[in-house]
Amino acid sequence: MADRPAALFALGAHHLPDLYPPRSMHRLQRLVRIDQAVVAERFDTAAIRAALASAEFLITGWGCPPITAAVLDAAPRLRAILHTAGSVKAHVTPECWERGLAVTSAAAANAVPVAEYTLAAILFAGKDVFRLRDRYHAARHFTVAEVQTGVGNHGRTVGVIGASRIGRRVIELLRSFDVDVYLFDPYVDAITAAELGARLVDLDTLLRTCDVVSVHAPGNPQTHRLVGAQQLALMRDGATLINTARGALVDTDALIKHLEAGRLYAVLDVTDPEPLPADSALWALPNVFLTPHIAGSHGNELARMGTCIIDELERILDGRPFEHAIVASDLDRVA
């Protein structure tokens, strides 16, 4: 239909088939005029500048260049930026906010697999899977009738640092289990925490009390090494630290000392630095479970983010606000 508004993809072109597989692409093209063969990996080519001239929507993703004032000048009809990923900080510039563009992202969709990964790690930690795995490997034998003491998730206390989208999703998933959930987040009050299904506490109380501590705060100057040497020392012996947020939220050197002493366990999908240097002690420690930044959307999970953005596009075309709108004032406390 000729009256459909124009849109332009701005992302790494190799991501497009996974984010918008055929069914999603067909749905998207019923809403807007968008050419999947024209993808802006840079904004300074003649073809892209011609597409910008009529574009009302930019559908962005990983690899989108910064949307500068010059780009905005070339896109006088632009109304909104819809980001098929999480954080918009790398490409949505101050000029975008100054010009009143509506901005949304698929961060809520990306939160789903991260929360699922976290839930699996919490439950495995509660069952003492990592220690018992190593014991089993070493002995090559176990007694079927032997009851493992100190193992299980019934009555465990789980601490969630950060009521982010992911943190809230983790708390929601934990409602199905017999665990007590503690939450630390300076932007949340006790009533909101209770509505989420958690008890609001200060960070020191959470660290001292919880069997498992999972980090879900954004990475910014205020949260740099939020879990530092002093905080790690508060954690109870045998506790597990899970980090799927940003490596810099945890003091790696201090954590290694506790791990080398055998006092703590860690499940780390992110590290500082990332990737780890080849000589990092984390590679060899038996009480560390390392994964290569896989908690977020990968493989068939990418299509969920595309669906989220198409849903957002439908809302704005219907005259409704974005469900997952991002505003500039939130940027200092979101990922």
C-alpha positions in Angstrom: 0.0 0.0 0.0 1.4 3.4 -1.1 0.2 5.2 2.1 2.4 3.1 4.4 5.0 5.2 6.1 8.7 4.6 5.1 11.2 2.9 7.4 14.9 2.1 7.2 16.9 -0.7 8.7 20.1 0.5 10.5 22.2 -2.4 11.8 24.7 -5.0 10.9 23.1 -6.6 7.8 24.1 -10.1 8.9 21.8 -9.9 11.9 18.7 -9.1 9.8 17.6 -12.7 8.9 17.7 -13.9 12.5 16.0 -10.8 13.9 13.3 -10.7 11.2 12.8 -14.2 9.7 10.4 -14.4 6.8 7.1 -14.4 8.8 8.2 -11.4 10.8 9.5 -9.6 7.8 6.2 -10.1 6.0 4.3 -8.7 9.0 6.7 -5.8 9.2 6.3 -5.0 5.5 2.5 -4.9 5.9 3.0 -2.0 8.3 5.7 0.1 6.7 7.5 0.4 3.4 10.9 -1.1 4.2 13.5 -2.7 1.9 15.4 -5.6 3.5 18.1 -5.1 0.8 18.8 -1.5 1.9 20.4 -1.7 5.4 22.4 1.2 6.8 25.6 0.0 8.3 26.8 3.5 7.7 24.8 6.7 7.0 27.0 8.5 4.5 26.3 6.6 1.2 24.1 8.0 -1.5 21.5 5.1 -1.3 21.2 5.4 2.5 20.9 9.2 2.4 18.1 8.9 -0.2 16.3 6.4 2.1 16.7 8.7 5.1 15.0 11.5 3.3 11.6 9.8 3.5 12.1 7.6 6.5 9.7 8.1 9.4 11.1 5.2 11.4 14.6 3.8 12.0 14.6 0.2 12.9 18.0 -0.3 14.5 20.1 -3.1 16.0 23.6 -4.2 16.8 26.0 -2.4 14.6 23.9 0.8 14.1 26.2 3.8 13.7 25.6 6.8 15.9 22.6 8.8 14.9 24.2 12.2 14.8 22.8 15.7 14.0 24.0 15.3 10.4 22.0 12.0 10.1 18.9 13.7 11.6 19.3 16.6 9.2 19.1 14.1 6.4 16.0 12.5 7.9 13.5 15.4 8.3 10.5 13.1 8.6 11.9 10.8 11.3 9.5 10.2 14.1 10.9 7.3 16.1 13.8 4.9 16.6 13.0 1.3 17.3 16.0 -0.7 18.5 16.0 -4.5 18.0 18.4 -5.1 20.9 18.9 -3.8 24.5 20.8 -0.7 25.2 20.4 2.4 23.0 23.3 4.3 24.5 25.8 3.5 21.7 23.7 5.0 18.8 21.0 7.3 20.2 22.8 10.6 20.6 21.7 13.7 22.7 20.5 15.3 19.4 17.9 12.5 19.1 16.4 13.4 22.4 16.6 17.2 21.7 14.6 16.7 18.6 11.8 14.8 20.5 12.1 11.5 18.8 10.3 8.6 20.4 12.6 5.7 21.3 12.0 2.1 22.2 14.0 -1.1 22.4 13.6 -4.8 22.7 15.3 -4.9 26.1 12.3 -6.5 27.6 12.4 -9.3 25.1 16.2 -9.7 25.6 15.6 -9.9 29.4 13.7 -13.3 28.9 16.7 -15.5 28.1 19.0 -13.8 30.6 16.4 -14.4 33.3 16.1 -18.0 32.2 19.8 -18.5 32.3 19.9 -16.9 35.8 17.1 -19.1 37.1 18.9 -22.2 35.9 22.1 -21.0 37.6 20.3 -20.3 40.8 18.7 -23.8 40.9 21.9 -25.5 40.0 23.7 -23.5 42.8 21.0 -24.6 45.3 21.5 -28.2 44.4 25.3 -27.8 44.9 25.7 -29.1 41.4 29.2 -27.7 40.8 30.8 -29.1 43.9 29.1 -32.5 43.5 30.0 -32.7 39.9 33.7 -32.4 40.7 33.4 -34.9 43.5 31.7 -37.4 41.2 34.3 -36.9 38.5 37.1 -37.4 41.0 35.7 -40.5 42.6 34.1 -42.1 39.5 31.6 -43.5 42.0 28.7 -42.6 44.2 26.4 -44.4 46.6 22.8 -44.4 45.4 21.3 -44.3 48.9 23.6 -41.6 50.3 21.7 -38.4 51.1 23.6 -35.2 50.3 23.4 -32.9 53.3 23.2 -29.1 52.8 21.8 -29.6 49.3 18.5 -28.3 47.9 16.5 -25.2 47.0 13.8 -25.5 49.6 14.1 -22.5 51.9 17.1 -21.0 50.1 17.5 -17.2 50.2 18.2 -15.6 46.9 19.5 -12.0 46.6 18.8 -9.9 43.5 20.9 -6.8 43.0 18.9 -4.5 40.7 15.2 -4.4 39.9 16.0 -4.0 36.2 13.9 -5.6 33.5 16.0 -8.8 34.0 16.0 -8.6 37.8 12.2 -8.3 37.9 11.9 -11.2 35.5 14.1 -13.3 37.7 12.0 -12.5 40.7 8.9 -13.4 38.8 10.3 -16.7 37.8 11.4 -17.5 41.3 7.8 -17.2 42.6 7.3 -20.8 41.5 9.9 -22.0 43.9 10.2 -22.3 47.7 12.8 -19.6 48.1 12.9 -16.3 49.9 13.9 -13.4 47.6 15.8 -10.3 48.9 16.2 -7.2 46.6 18.6 -4.3 46.7 17.8 -1.4 44.5 18.1 2.3 45.6 15.3 3.3 43.1 12.7 0.9 44.6 10.7 1.2 47.8 9.6 -1.6 50.1 6.0 -1.6 48.8 7.1 -2.0 45.2 9.6 -4.7 46.2 6.8 -6.6 48.0 4.5 -6.3 44.9 7.3 -7.8 42.9 7.6 -10.7 45.4 10.8 -9.7 47.2 11.9 -8.1 50.5 13.8 -4.9 50.1 17.0 -4.7 52.0 20.3 -2.8 51.9 23.2 -4.3 50.0 25.2 -5.4 53.0 22.2 -7.3 54.5 21.6 -9.0 51.2 25.2 -10.1 50.8 25.4 -11.4 54.4 22.1 -13.2 54.3 21.7 -14.8 50.9 22.8 -18.3 49.7 22.9 -17.1 46.1 23.4 -13.5 44.9 22.6 -12.5 41.3 23.7 -9.2 39.8 21.3 -7.4 37.5 22.2 -3.7 37.9 23.2 -1.5 34.8 26.8 -0.8 34.1 27.5 2.8 34.7 30.0 4.9 36.8 27.7 4.7 39.8 27.7 0.8 39.8 31.4 0.3 38.9 32.6 -2.4 41.3 29.3 -2.3 43.2 30.3 -5.7 44.5 33.8 -4.9 45.6 36.3 -6.4 48.1 34.4 -5.2 51.1 31.1 -6.5 49.8 32.5 -9.9 48.8 33.9 -10.3 52.3 30.3 -10.1 53.7 29.1 -13.1 51.7 28.6 -16.3 53.7 30.9 -19.2 53.1 29.7 -21.5 50.3 27.5 -18.8 48.7 27.3 -18.4 45.0 27.7 -15.1 43.0 26.0 -15.0 39.6 26.8 -12.2 37.2 25.0 -11.8 33.9 25.0 -8.0 33.9 28.4 -6.4 33.3 31.8 -7.6 34.4 32.8 -4.2 35.9 30.1 -4.4 38.5 32.3 -7.0 40.4 35.9 -6.5 41.5 37.5 -9.4 39.7 40.7 -9.5 41.6 38.9 -9.5 45.0 36.5 -12.2 43.7 39.5 -14.4 42.6 40.9 -14.2 46.2 37.7 -15.6 47.7 37.4 -18.2 45.0 41.0 -19.3 45.4 40.3 -19.7 49.1 37.4 -22.0 48.3 35.0 -19.7 50.2 32.7 -18.8 47.3 31.3 -20.1 44.1 30.7 -18.0 41.0 28.7 -18.3 37.8 30.0 -15.7 35.4 28.6 -15.0 32.0 30.4 -11.6 31.9 33.8 -10.7 33.2 36.2 -7.7 33.7 38.0 -7.6 31.4 36.0 -9.3 28.6 37.2 -11.6 27.2 39.4 -12.8 30.0 43.2 -12.9 29.4 44.5 -16.4 28.8 46.4 -16.3 32.1 43.4 -15.4 34.3 43.0 -17.6 37.4 39.3 -17.9 36.6 39.9 -20.3 33.8 41.3 -23.0 36.1 39.3 -22.6 39.4 37.0 -25.5 40.0 34.4 -23.4 41.8 33.9 -21.1 38.8 31.4 -21.7 36.0 32.3 -19.5 33.0 30.2 -18.9 29.9 31.1 -16.6 26.9 28.4 -13.8 27.3 25.6 -16.1 26.1 22.8 -15.3 28.6 21.3 -12.7 26.3 19.5 -13.5 23.0 21.2 -15.9 20.6 20.1 -18.2 17.8 16.3 -18.6 17.7 15.9 -16.1 20.6 16.7 -13.2 18.3 13.4 -13.5 16.6 11.7 -12.6 19.8 13.3 -9.2 19.8 12.1 -8.6 16.2 8.6 -9.5 17.3 8.8 -7.1 20.2 9.8 -4.2 17.8 7.0 -5.0 15.4 4.5 -4.9 18.3 5.9 -1.5 19.2 5.6 -0.3 15.7 2.0 -1.3 15.6 1.3 0.7 18.7 2.8 3.9 17.4 1.0 3.5 14.1 -2.3 3.1 16.0 -1.6 6.3 17.9 -0.7 4.6 21.1 2.5 5.1 23.1 5.3 2.6 23.1 5.0 -0.1 25.8 8.7 -0.1 26.3 9.5 3.6 25.7 12.9 4.9 26.7 13.3 8.5 27.9 16.5 10.4 28.3 16.1 10.9 32.1 16.3 7.1 32.6 19.6 6.6 30.8 21.7 7.0 34.0 20.0 4.1 35.6 19.3 1.6 32.8 21.7 -0.5 30.8 
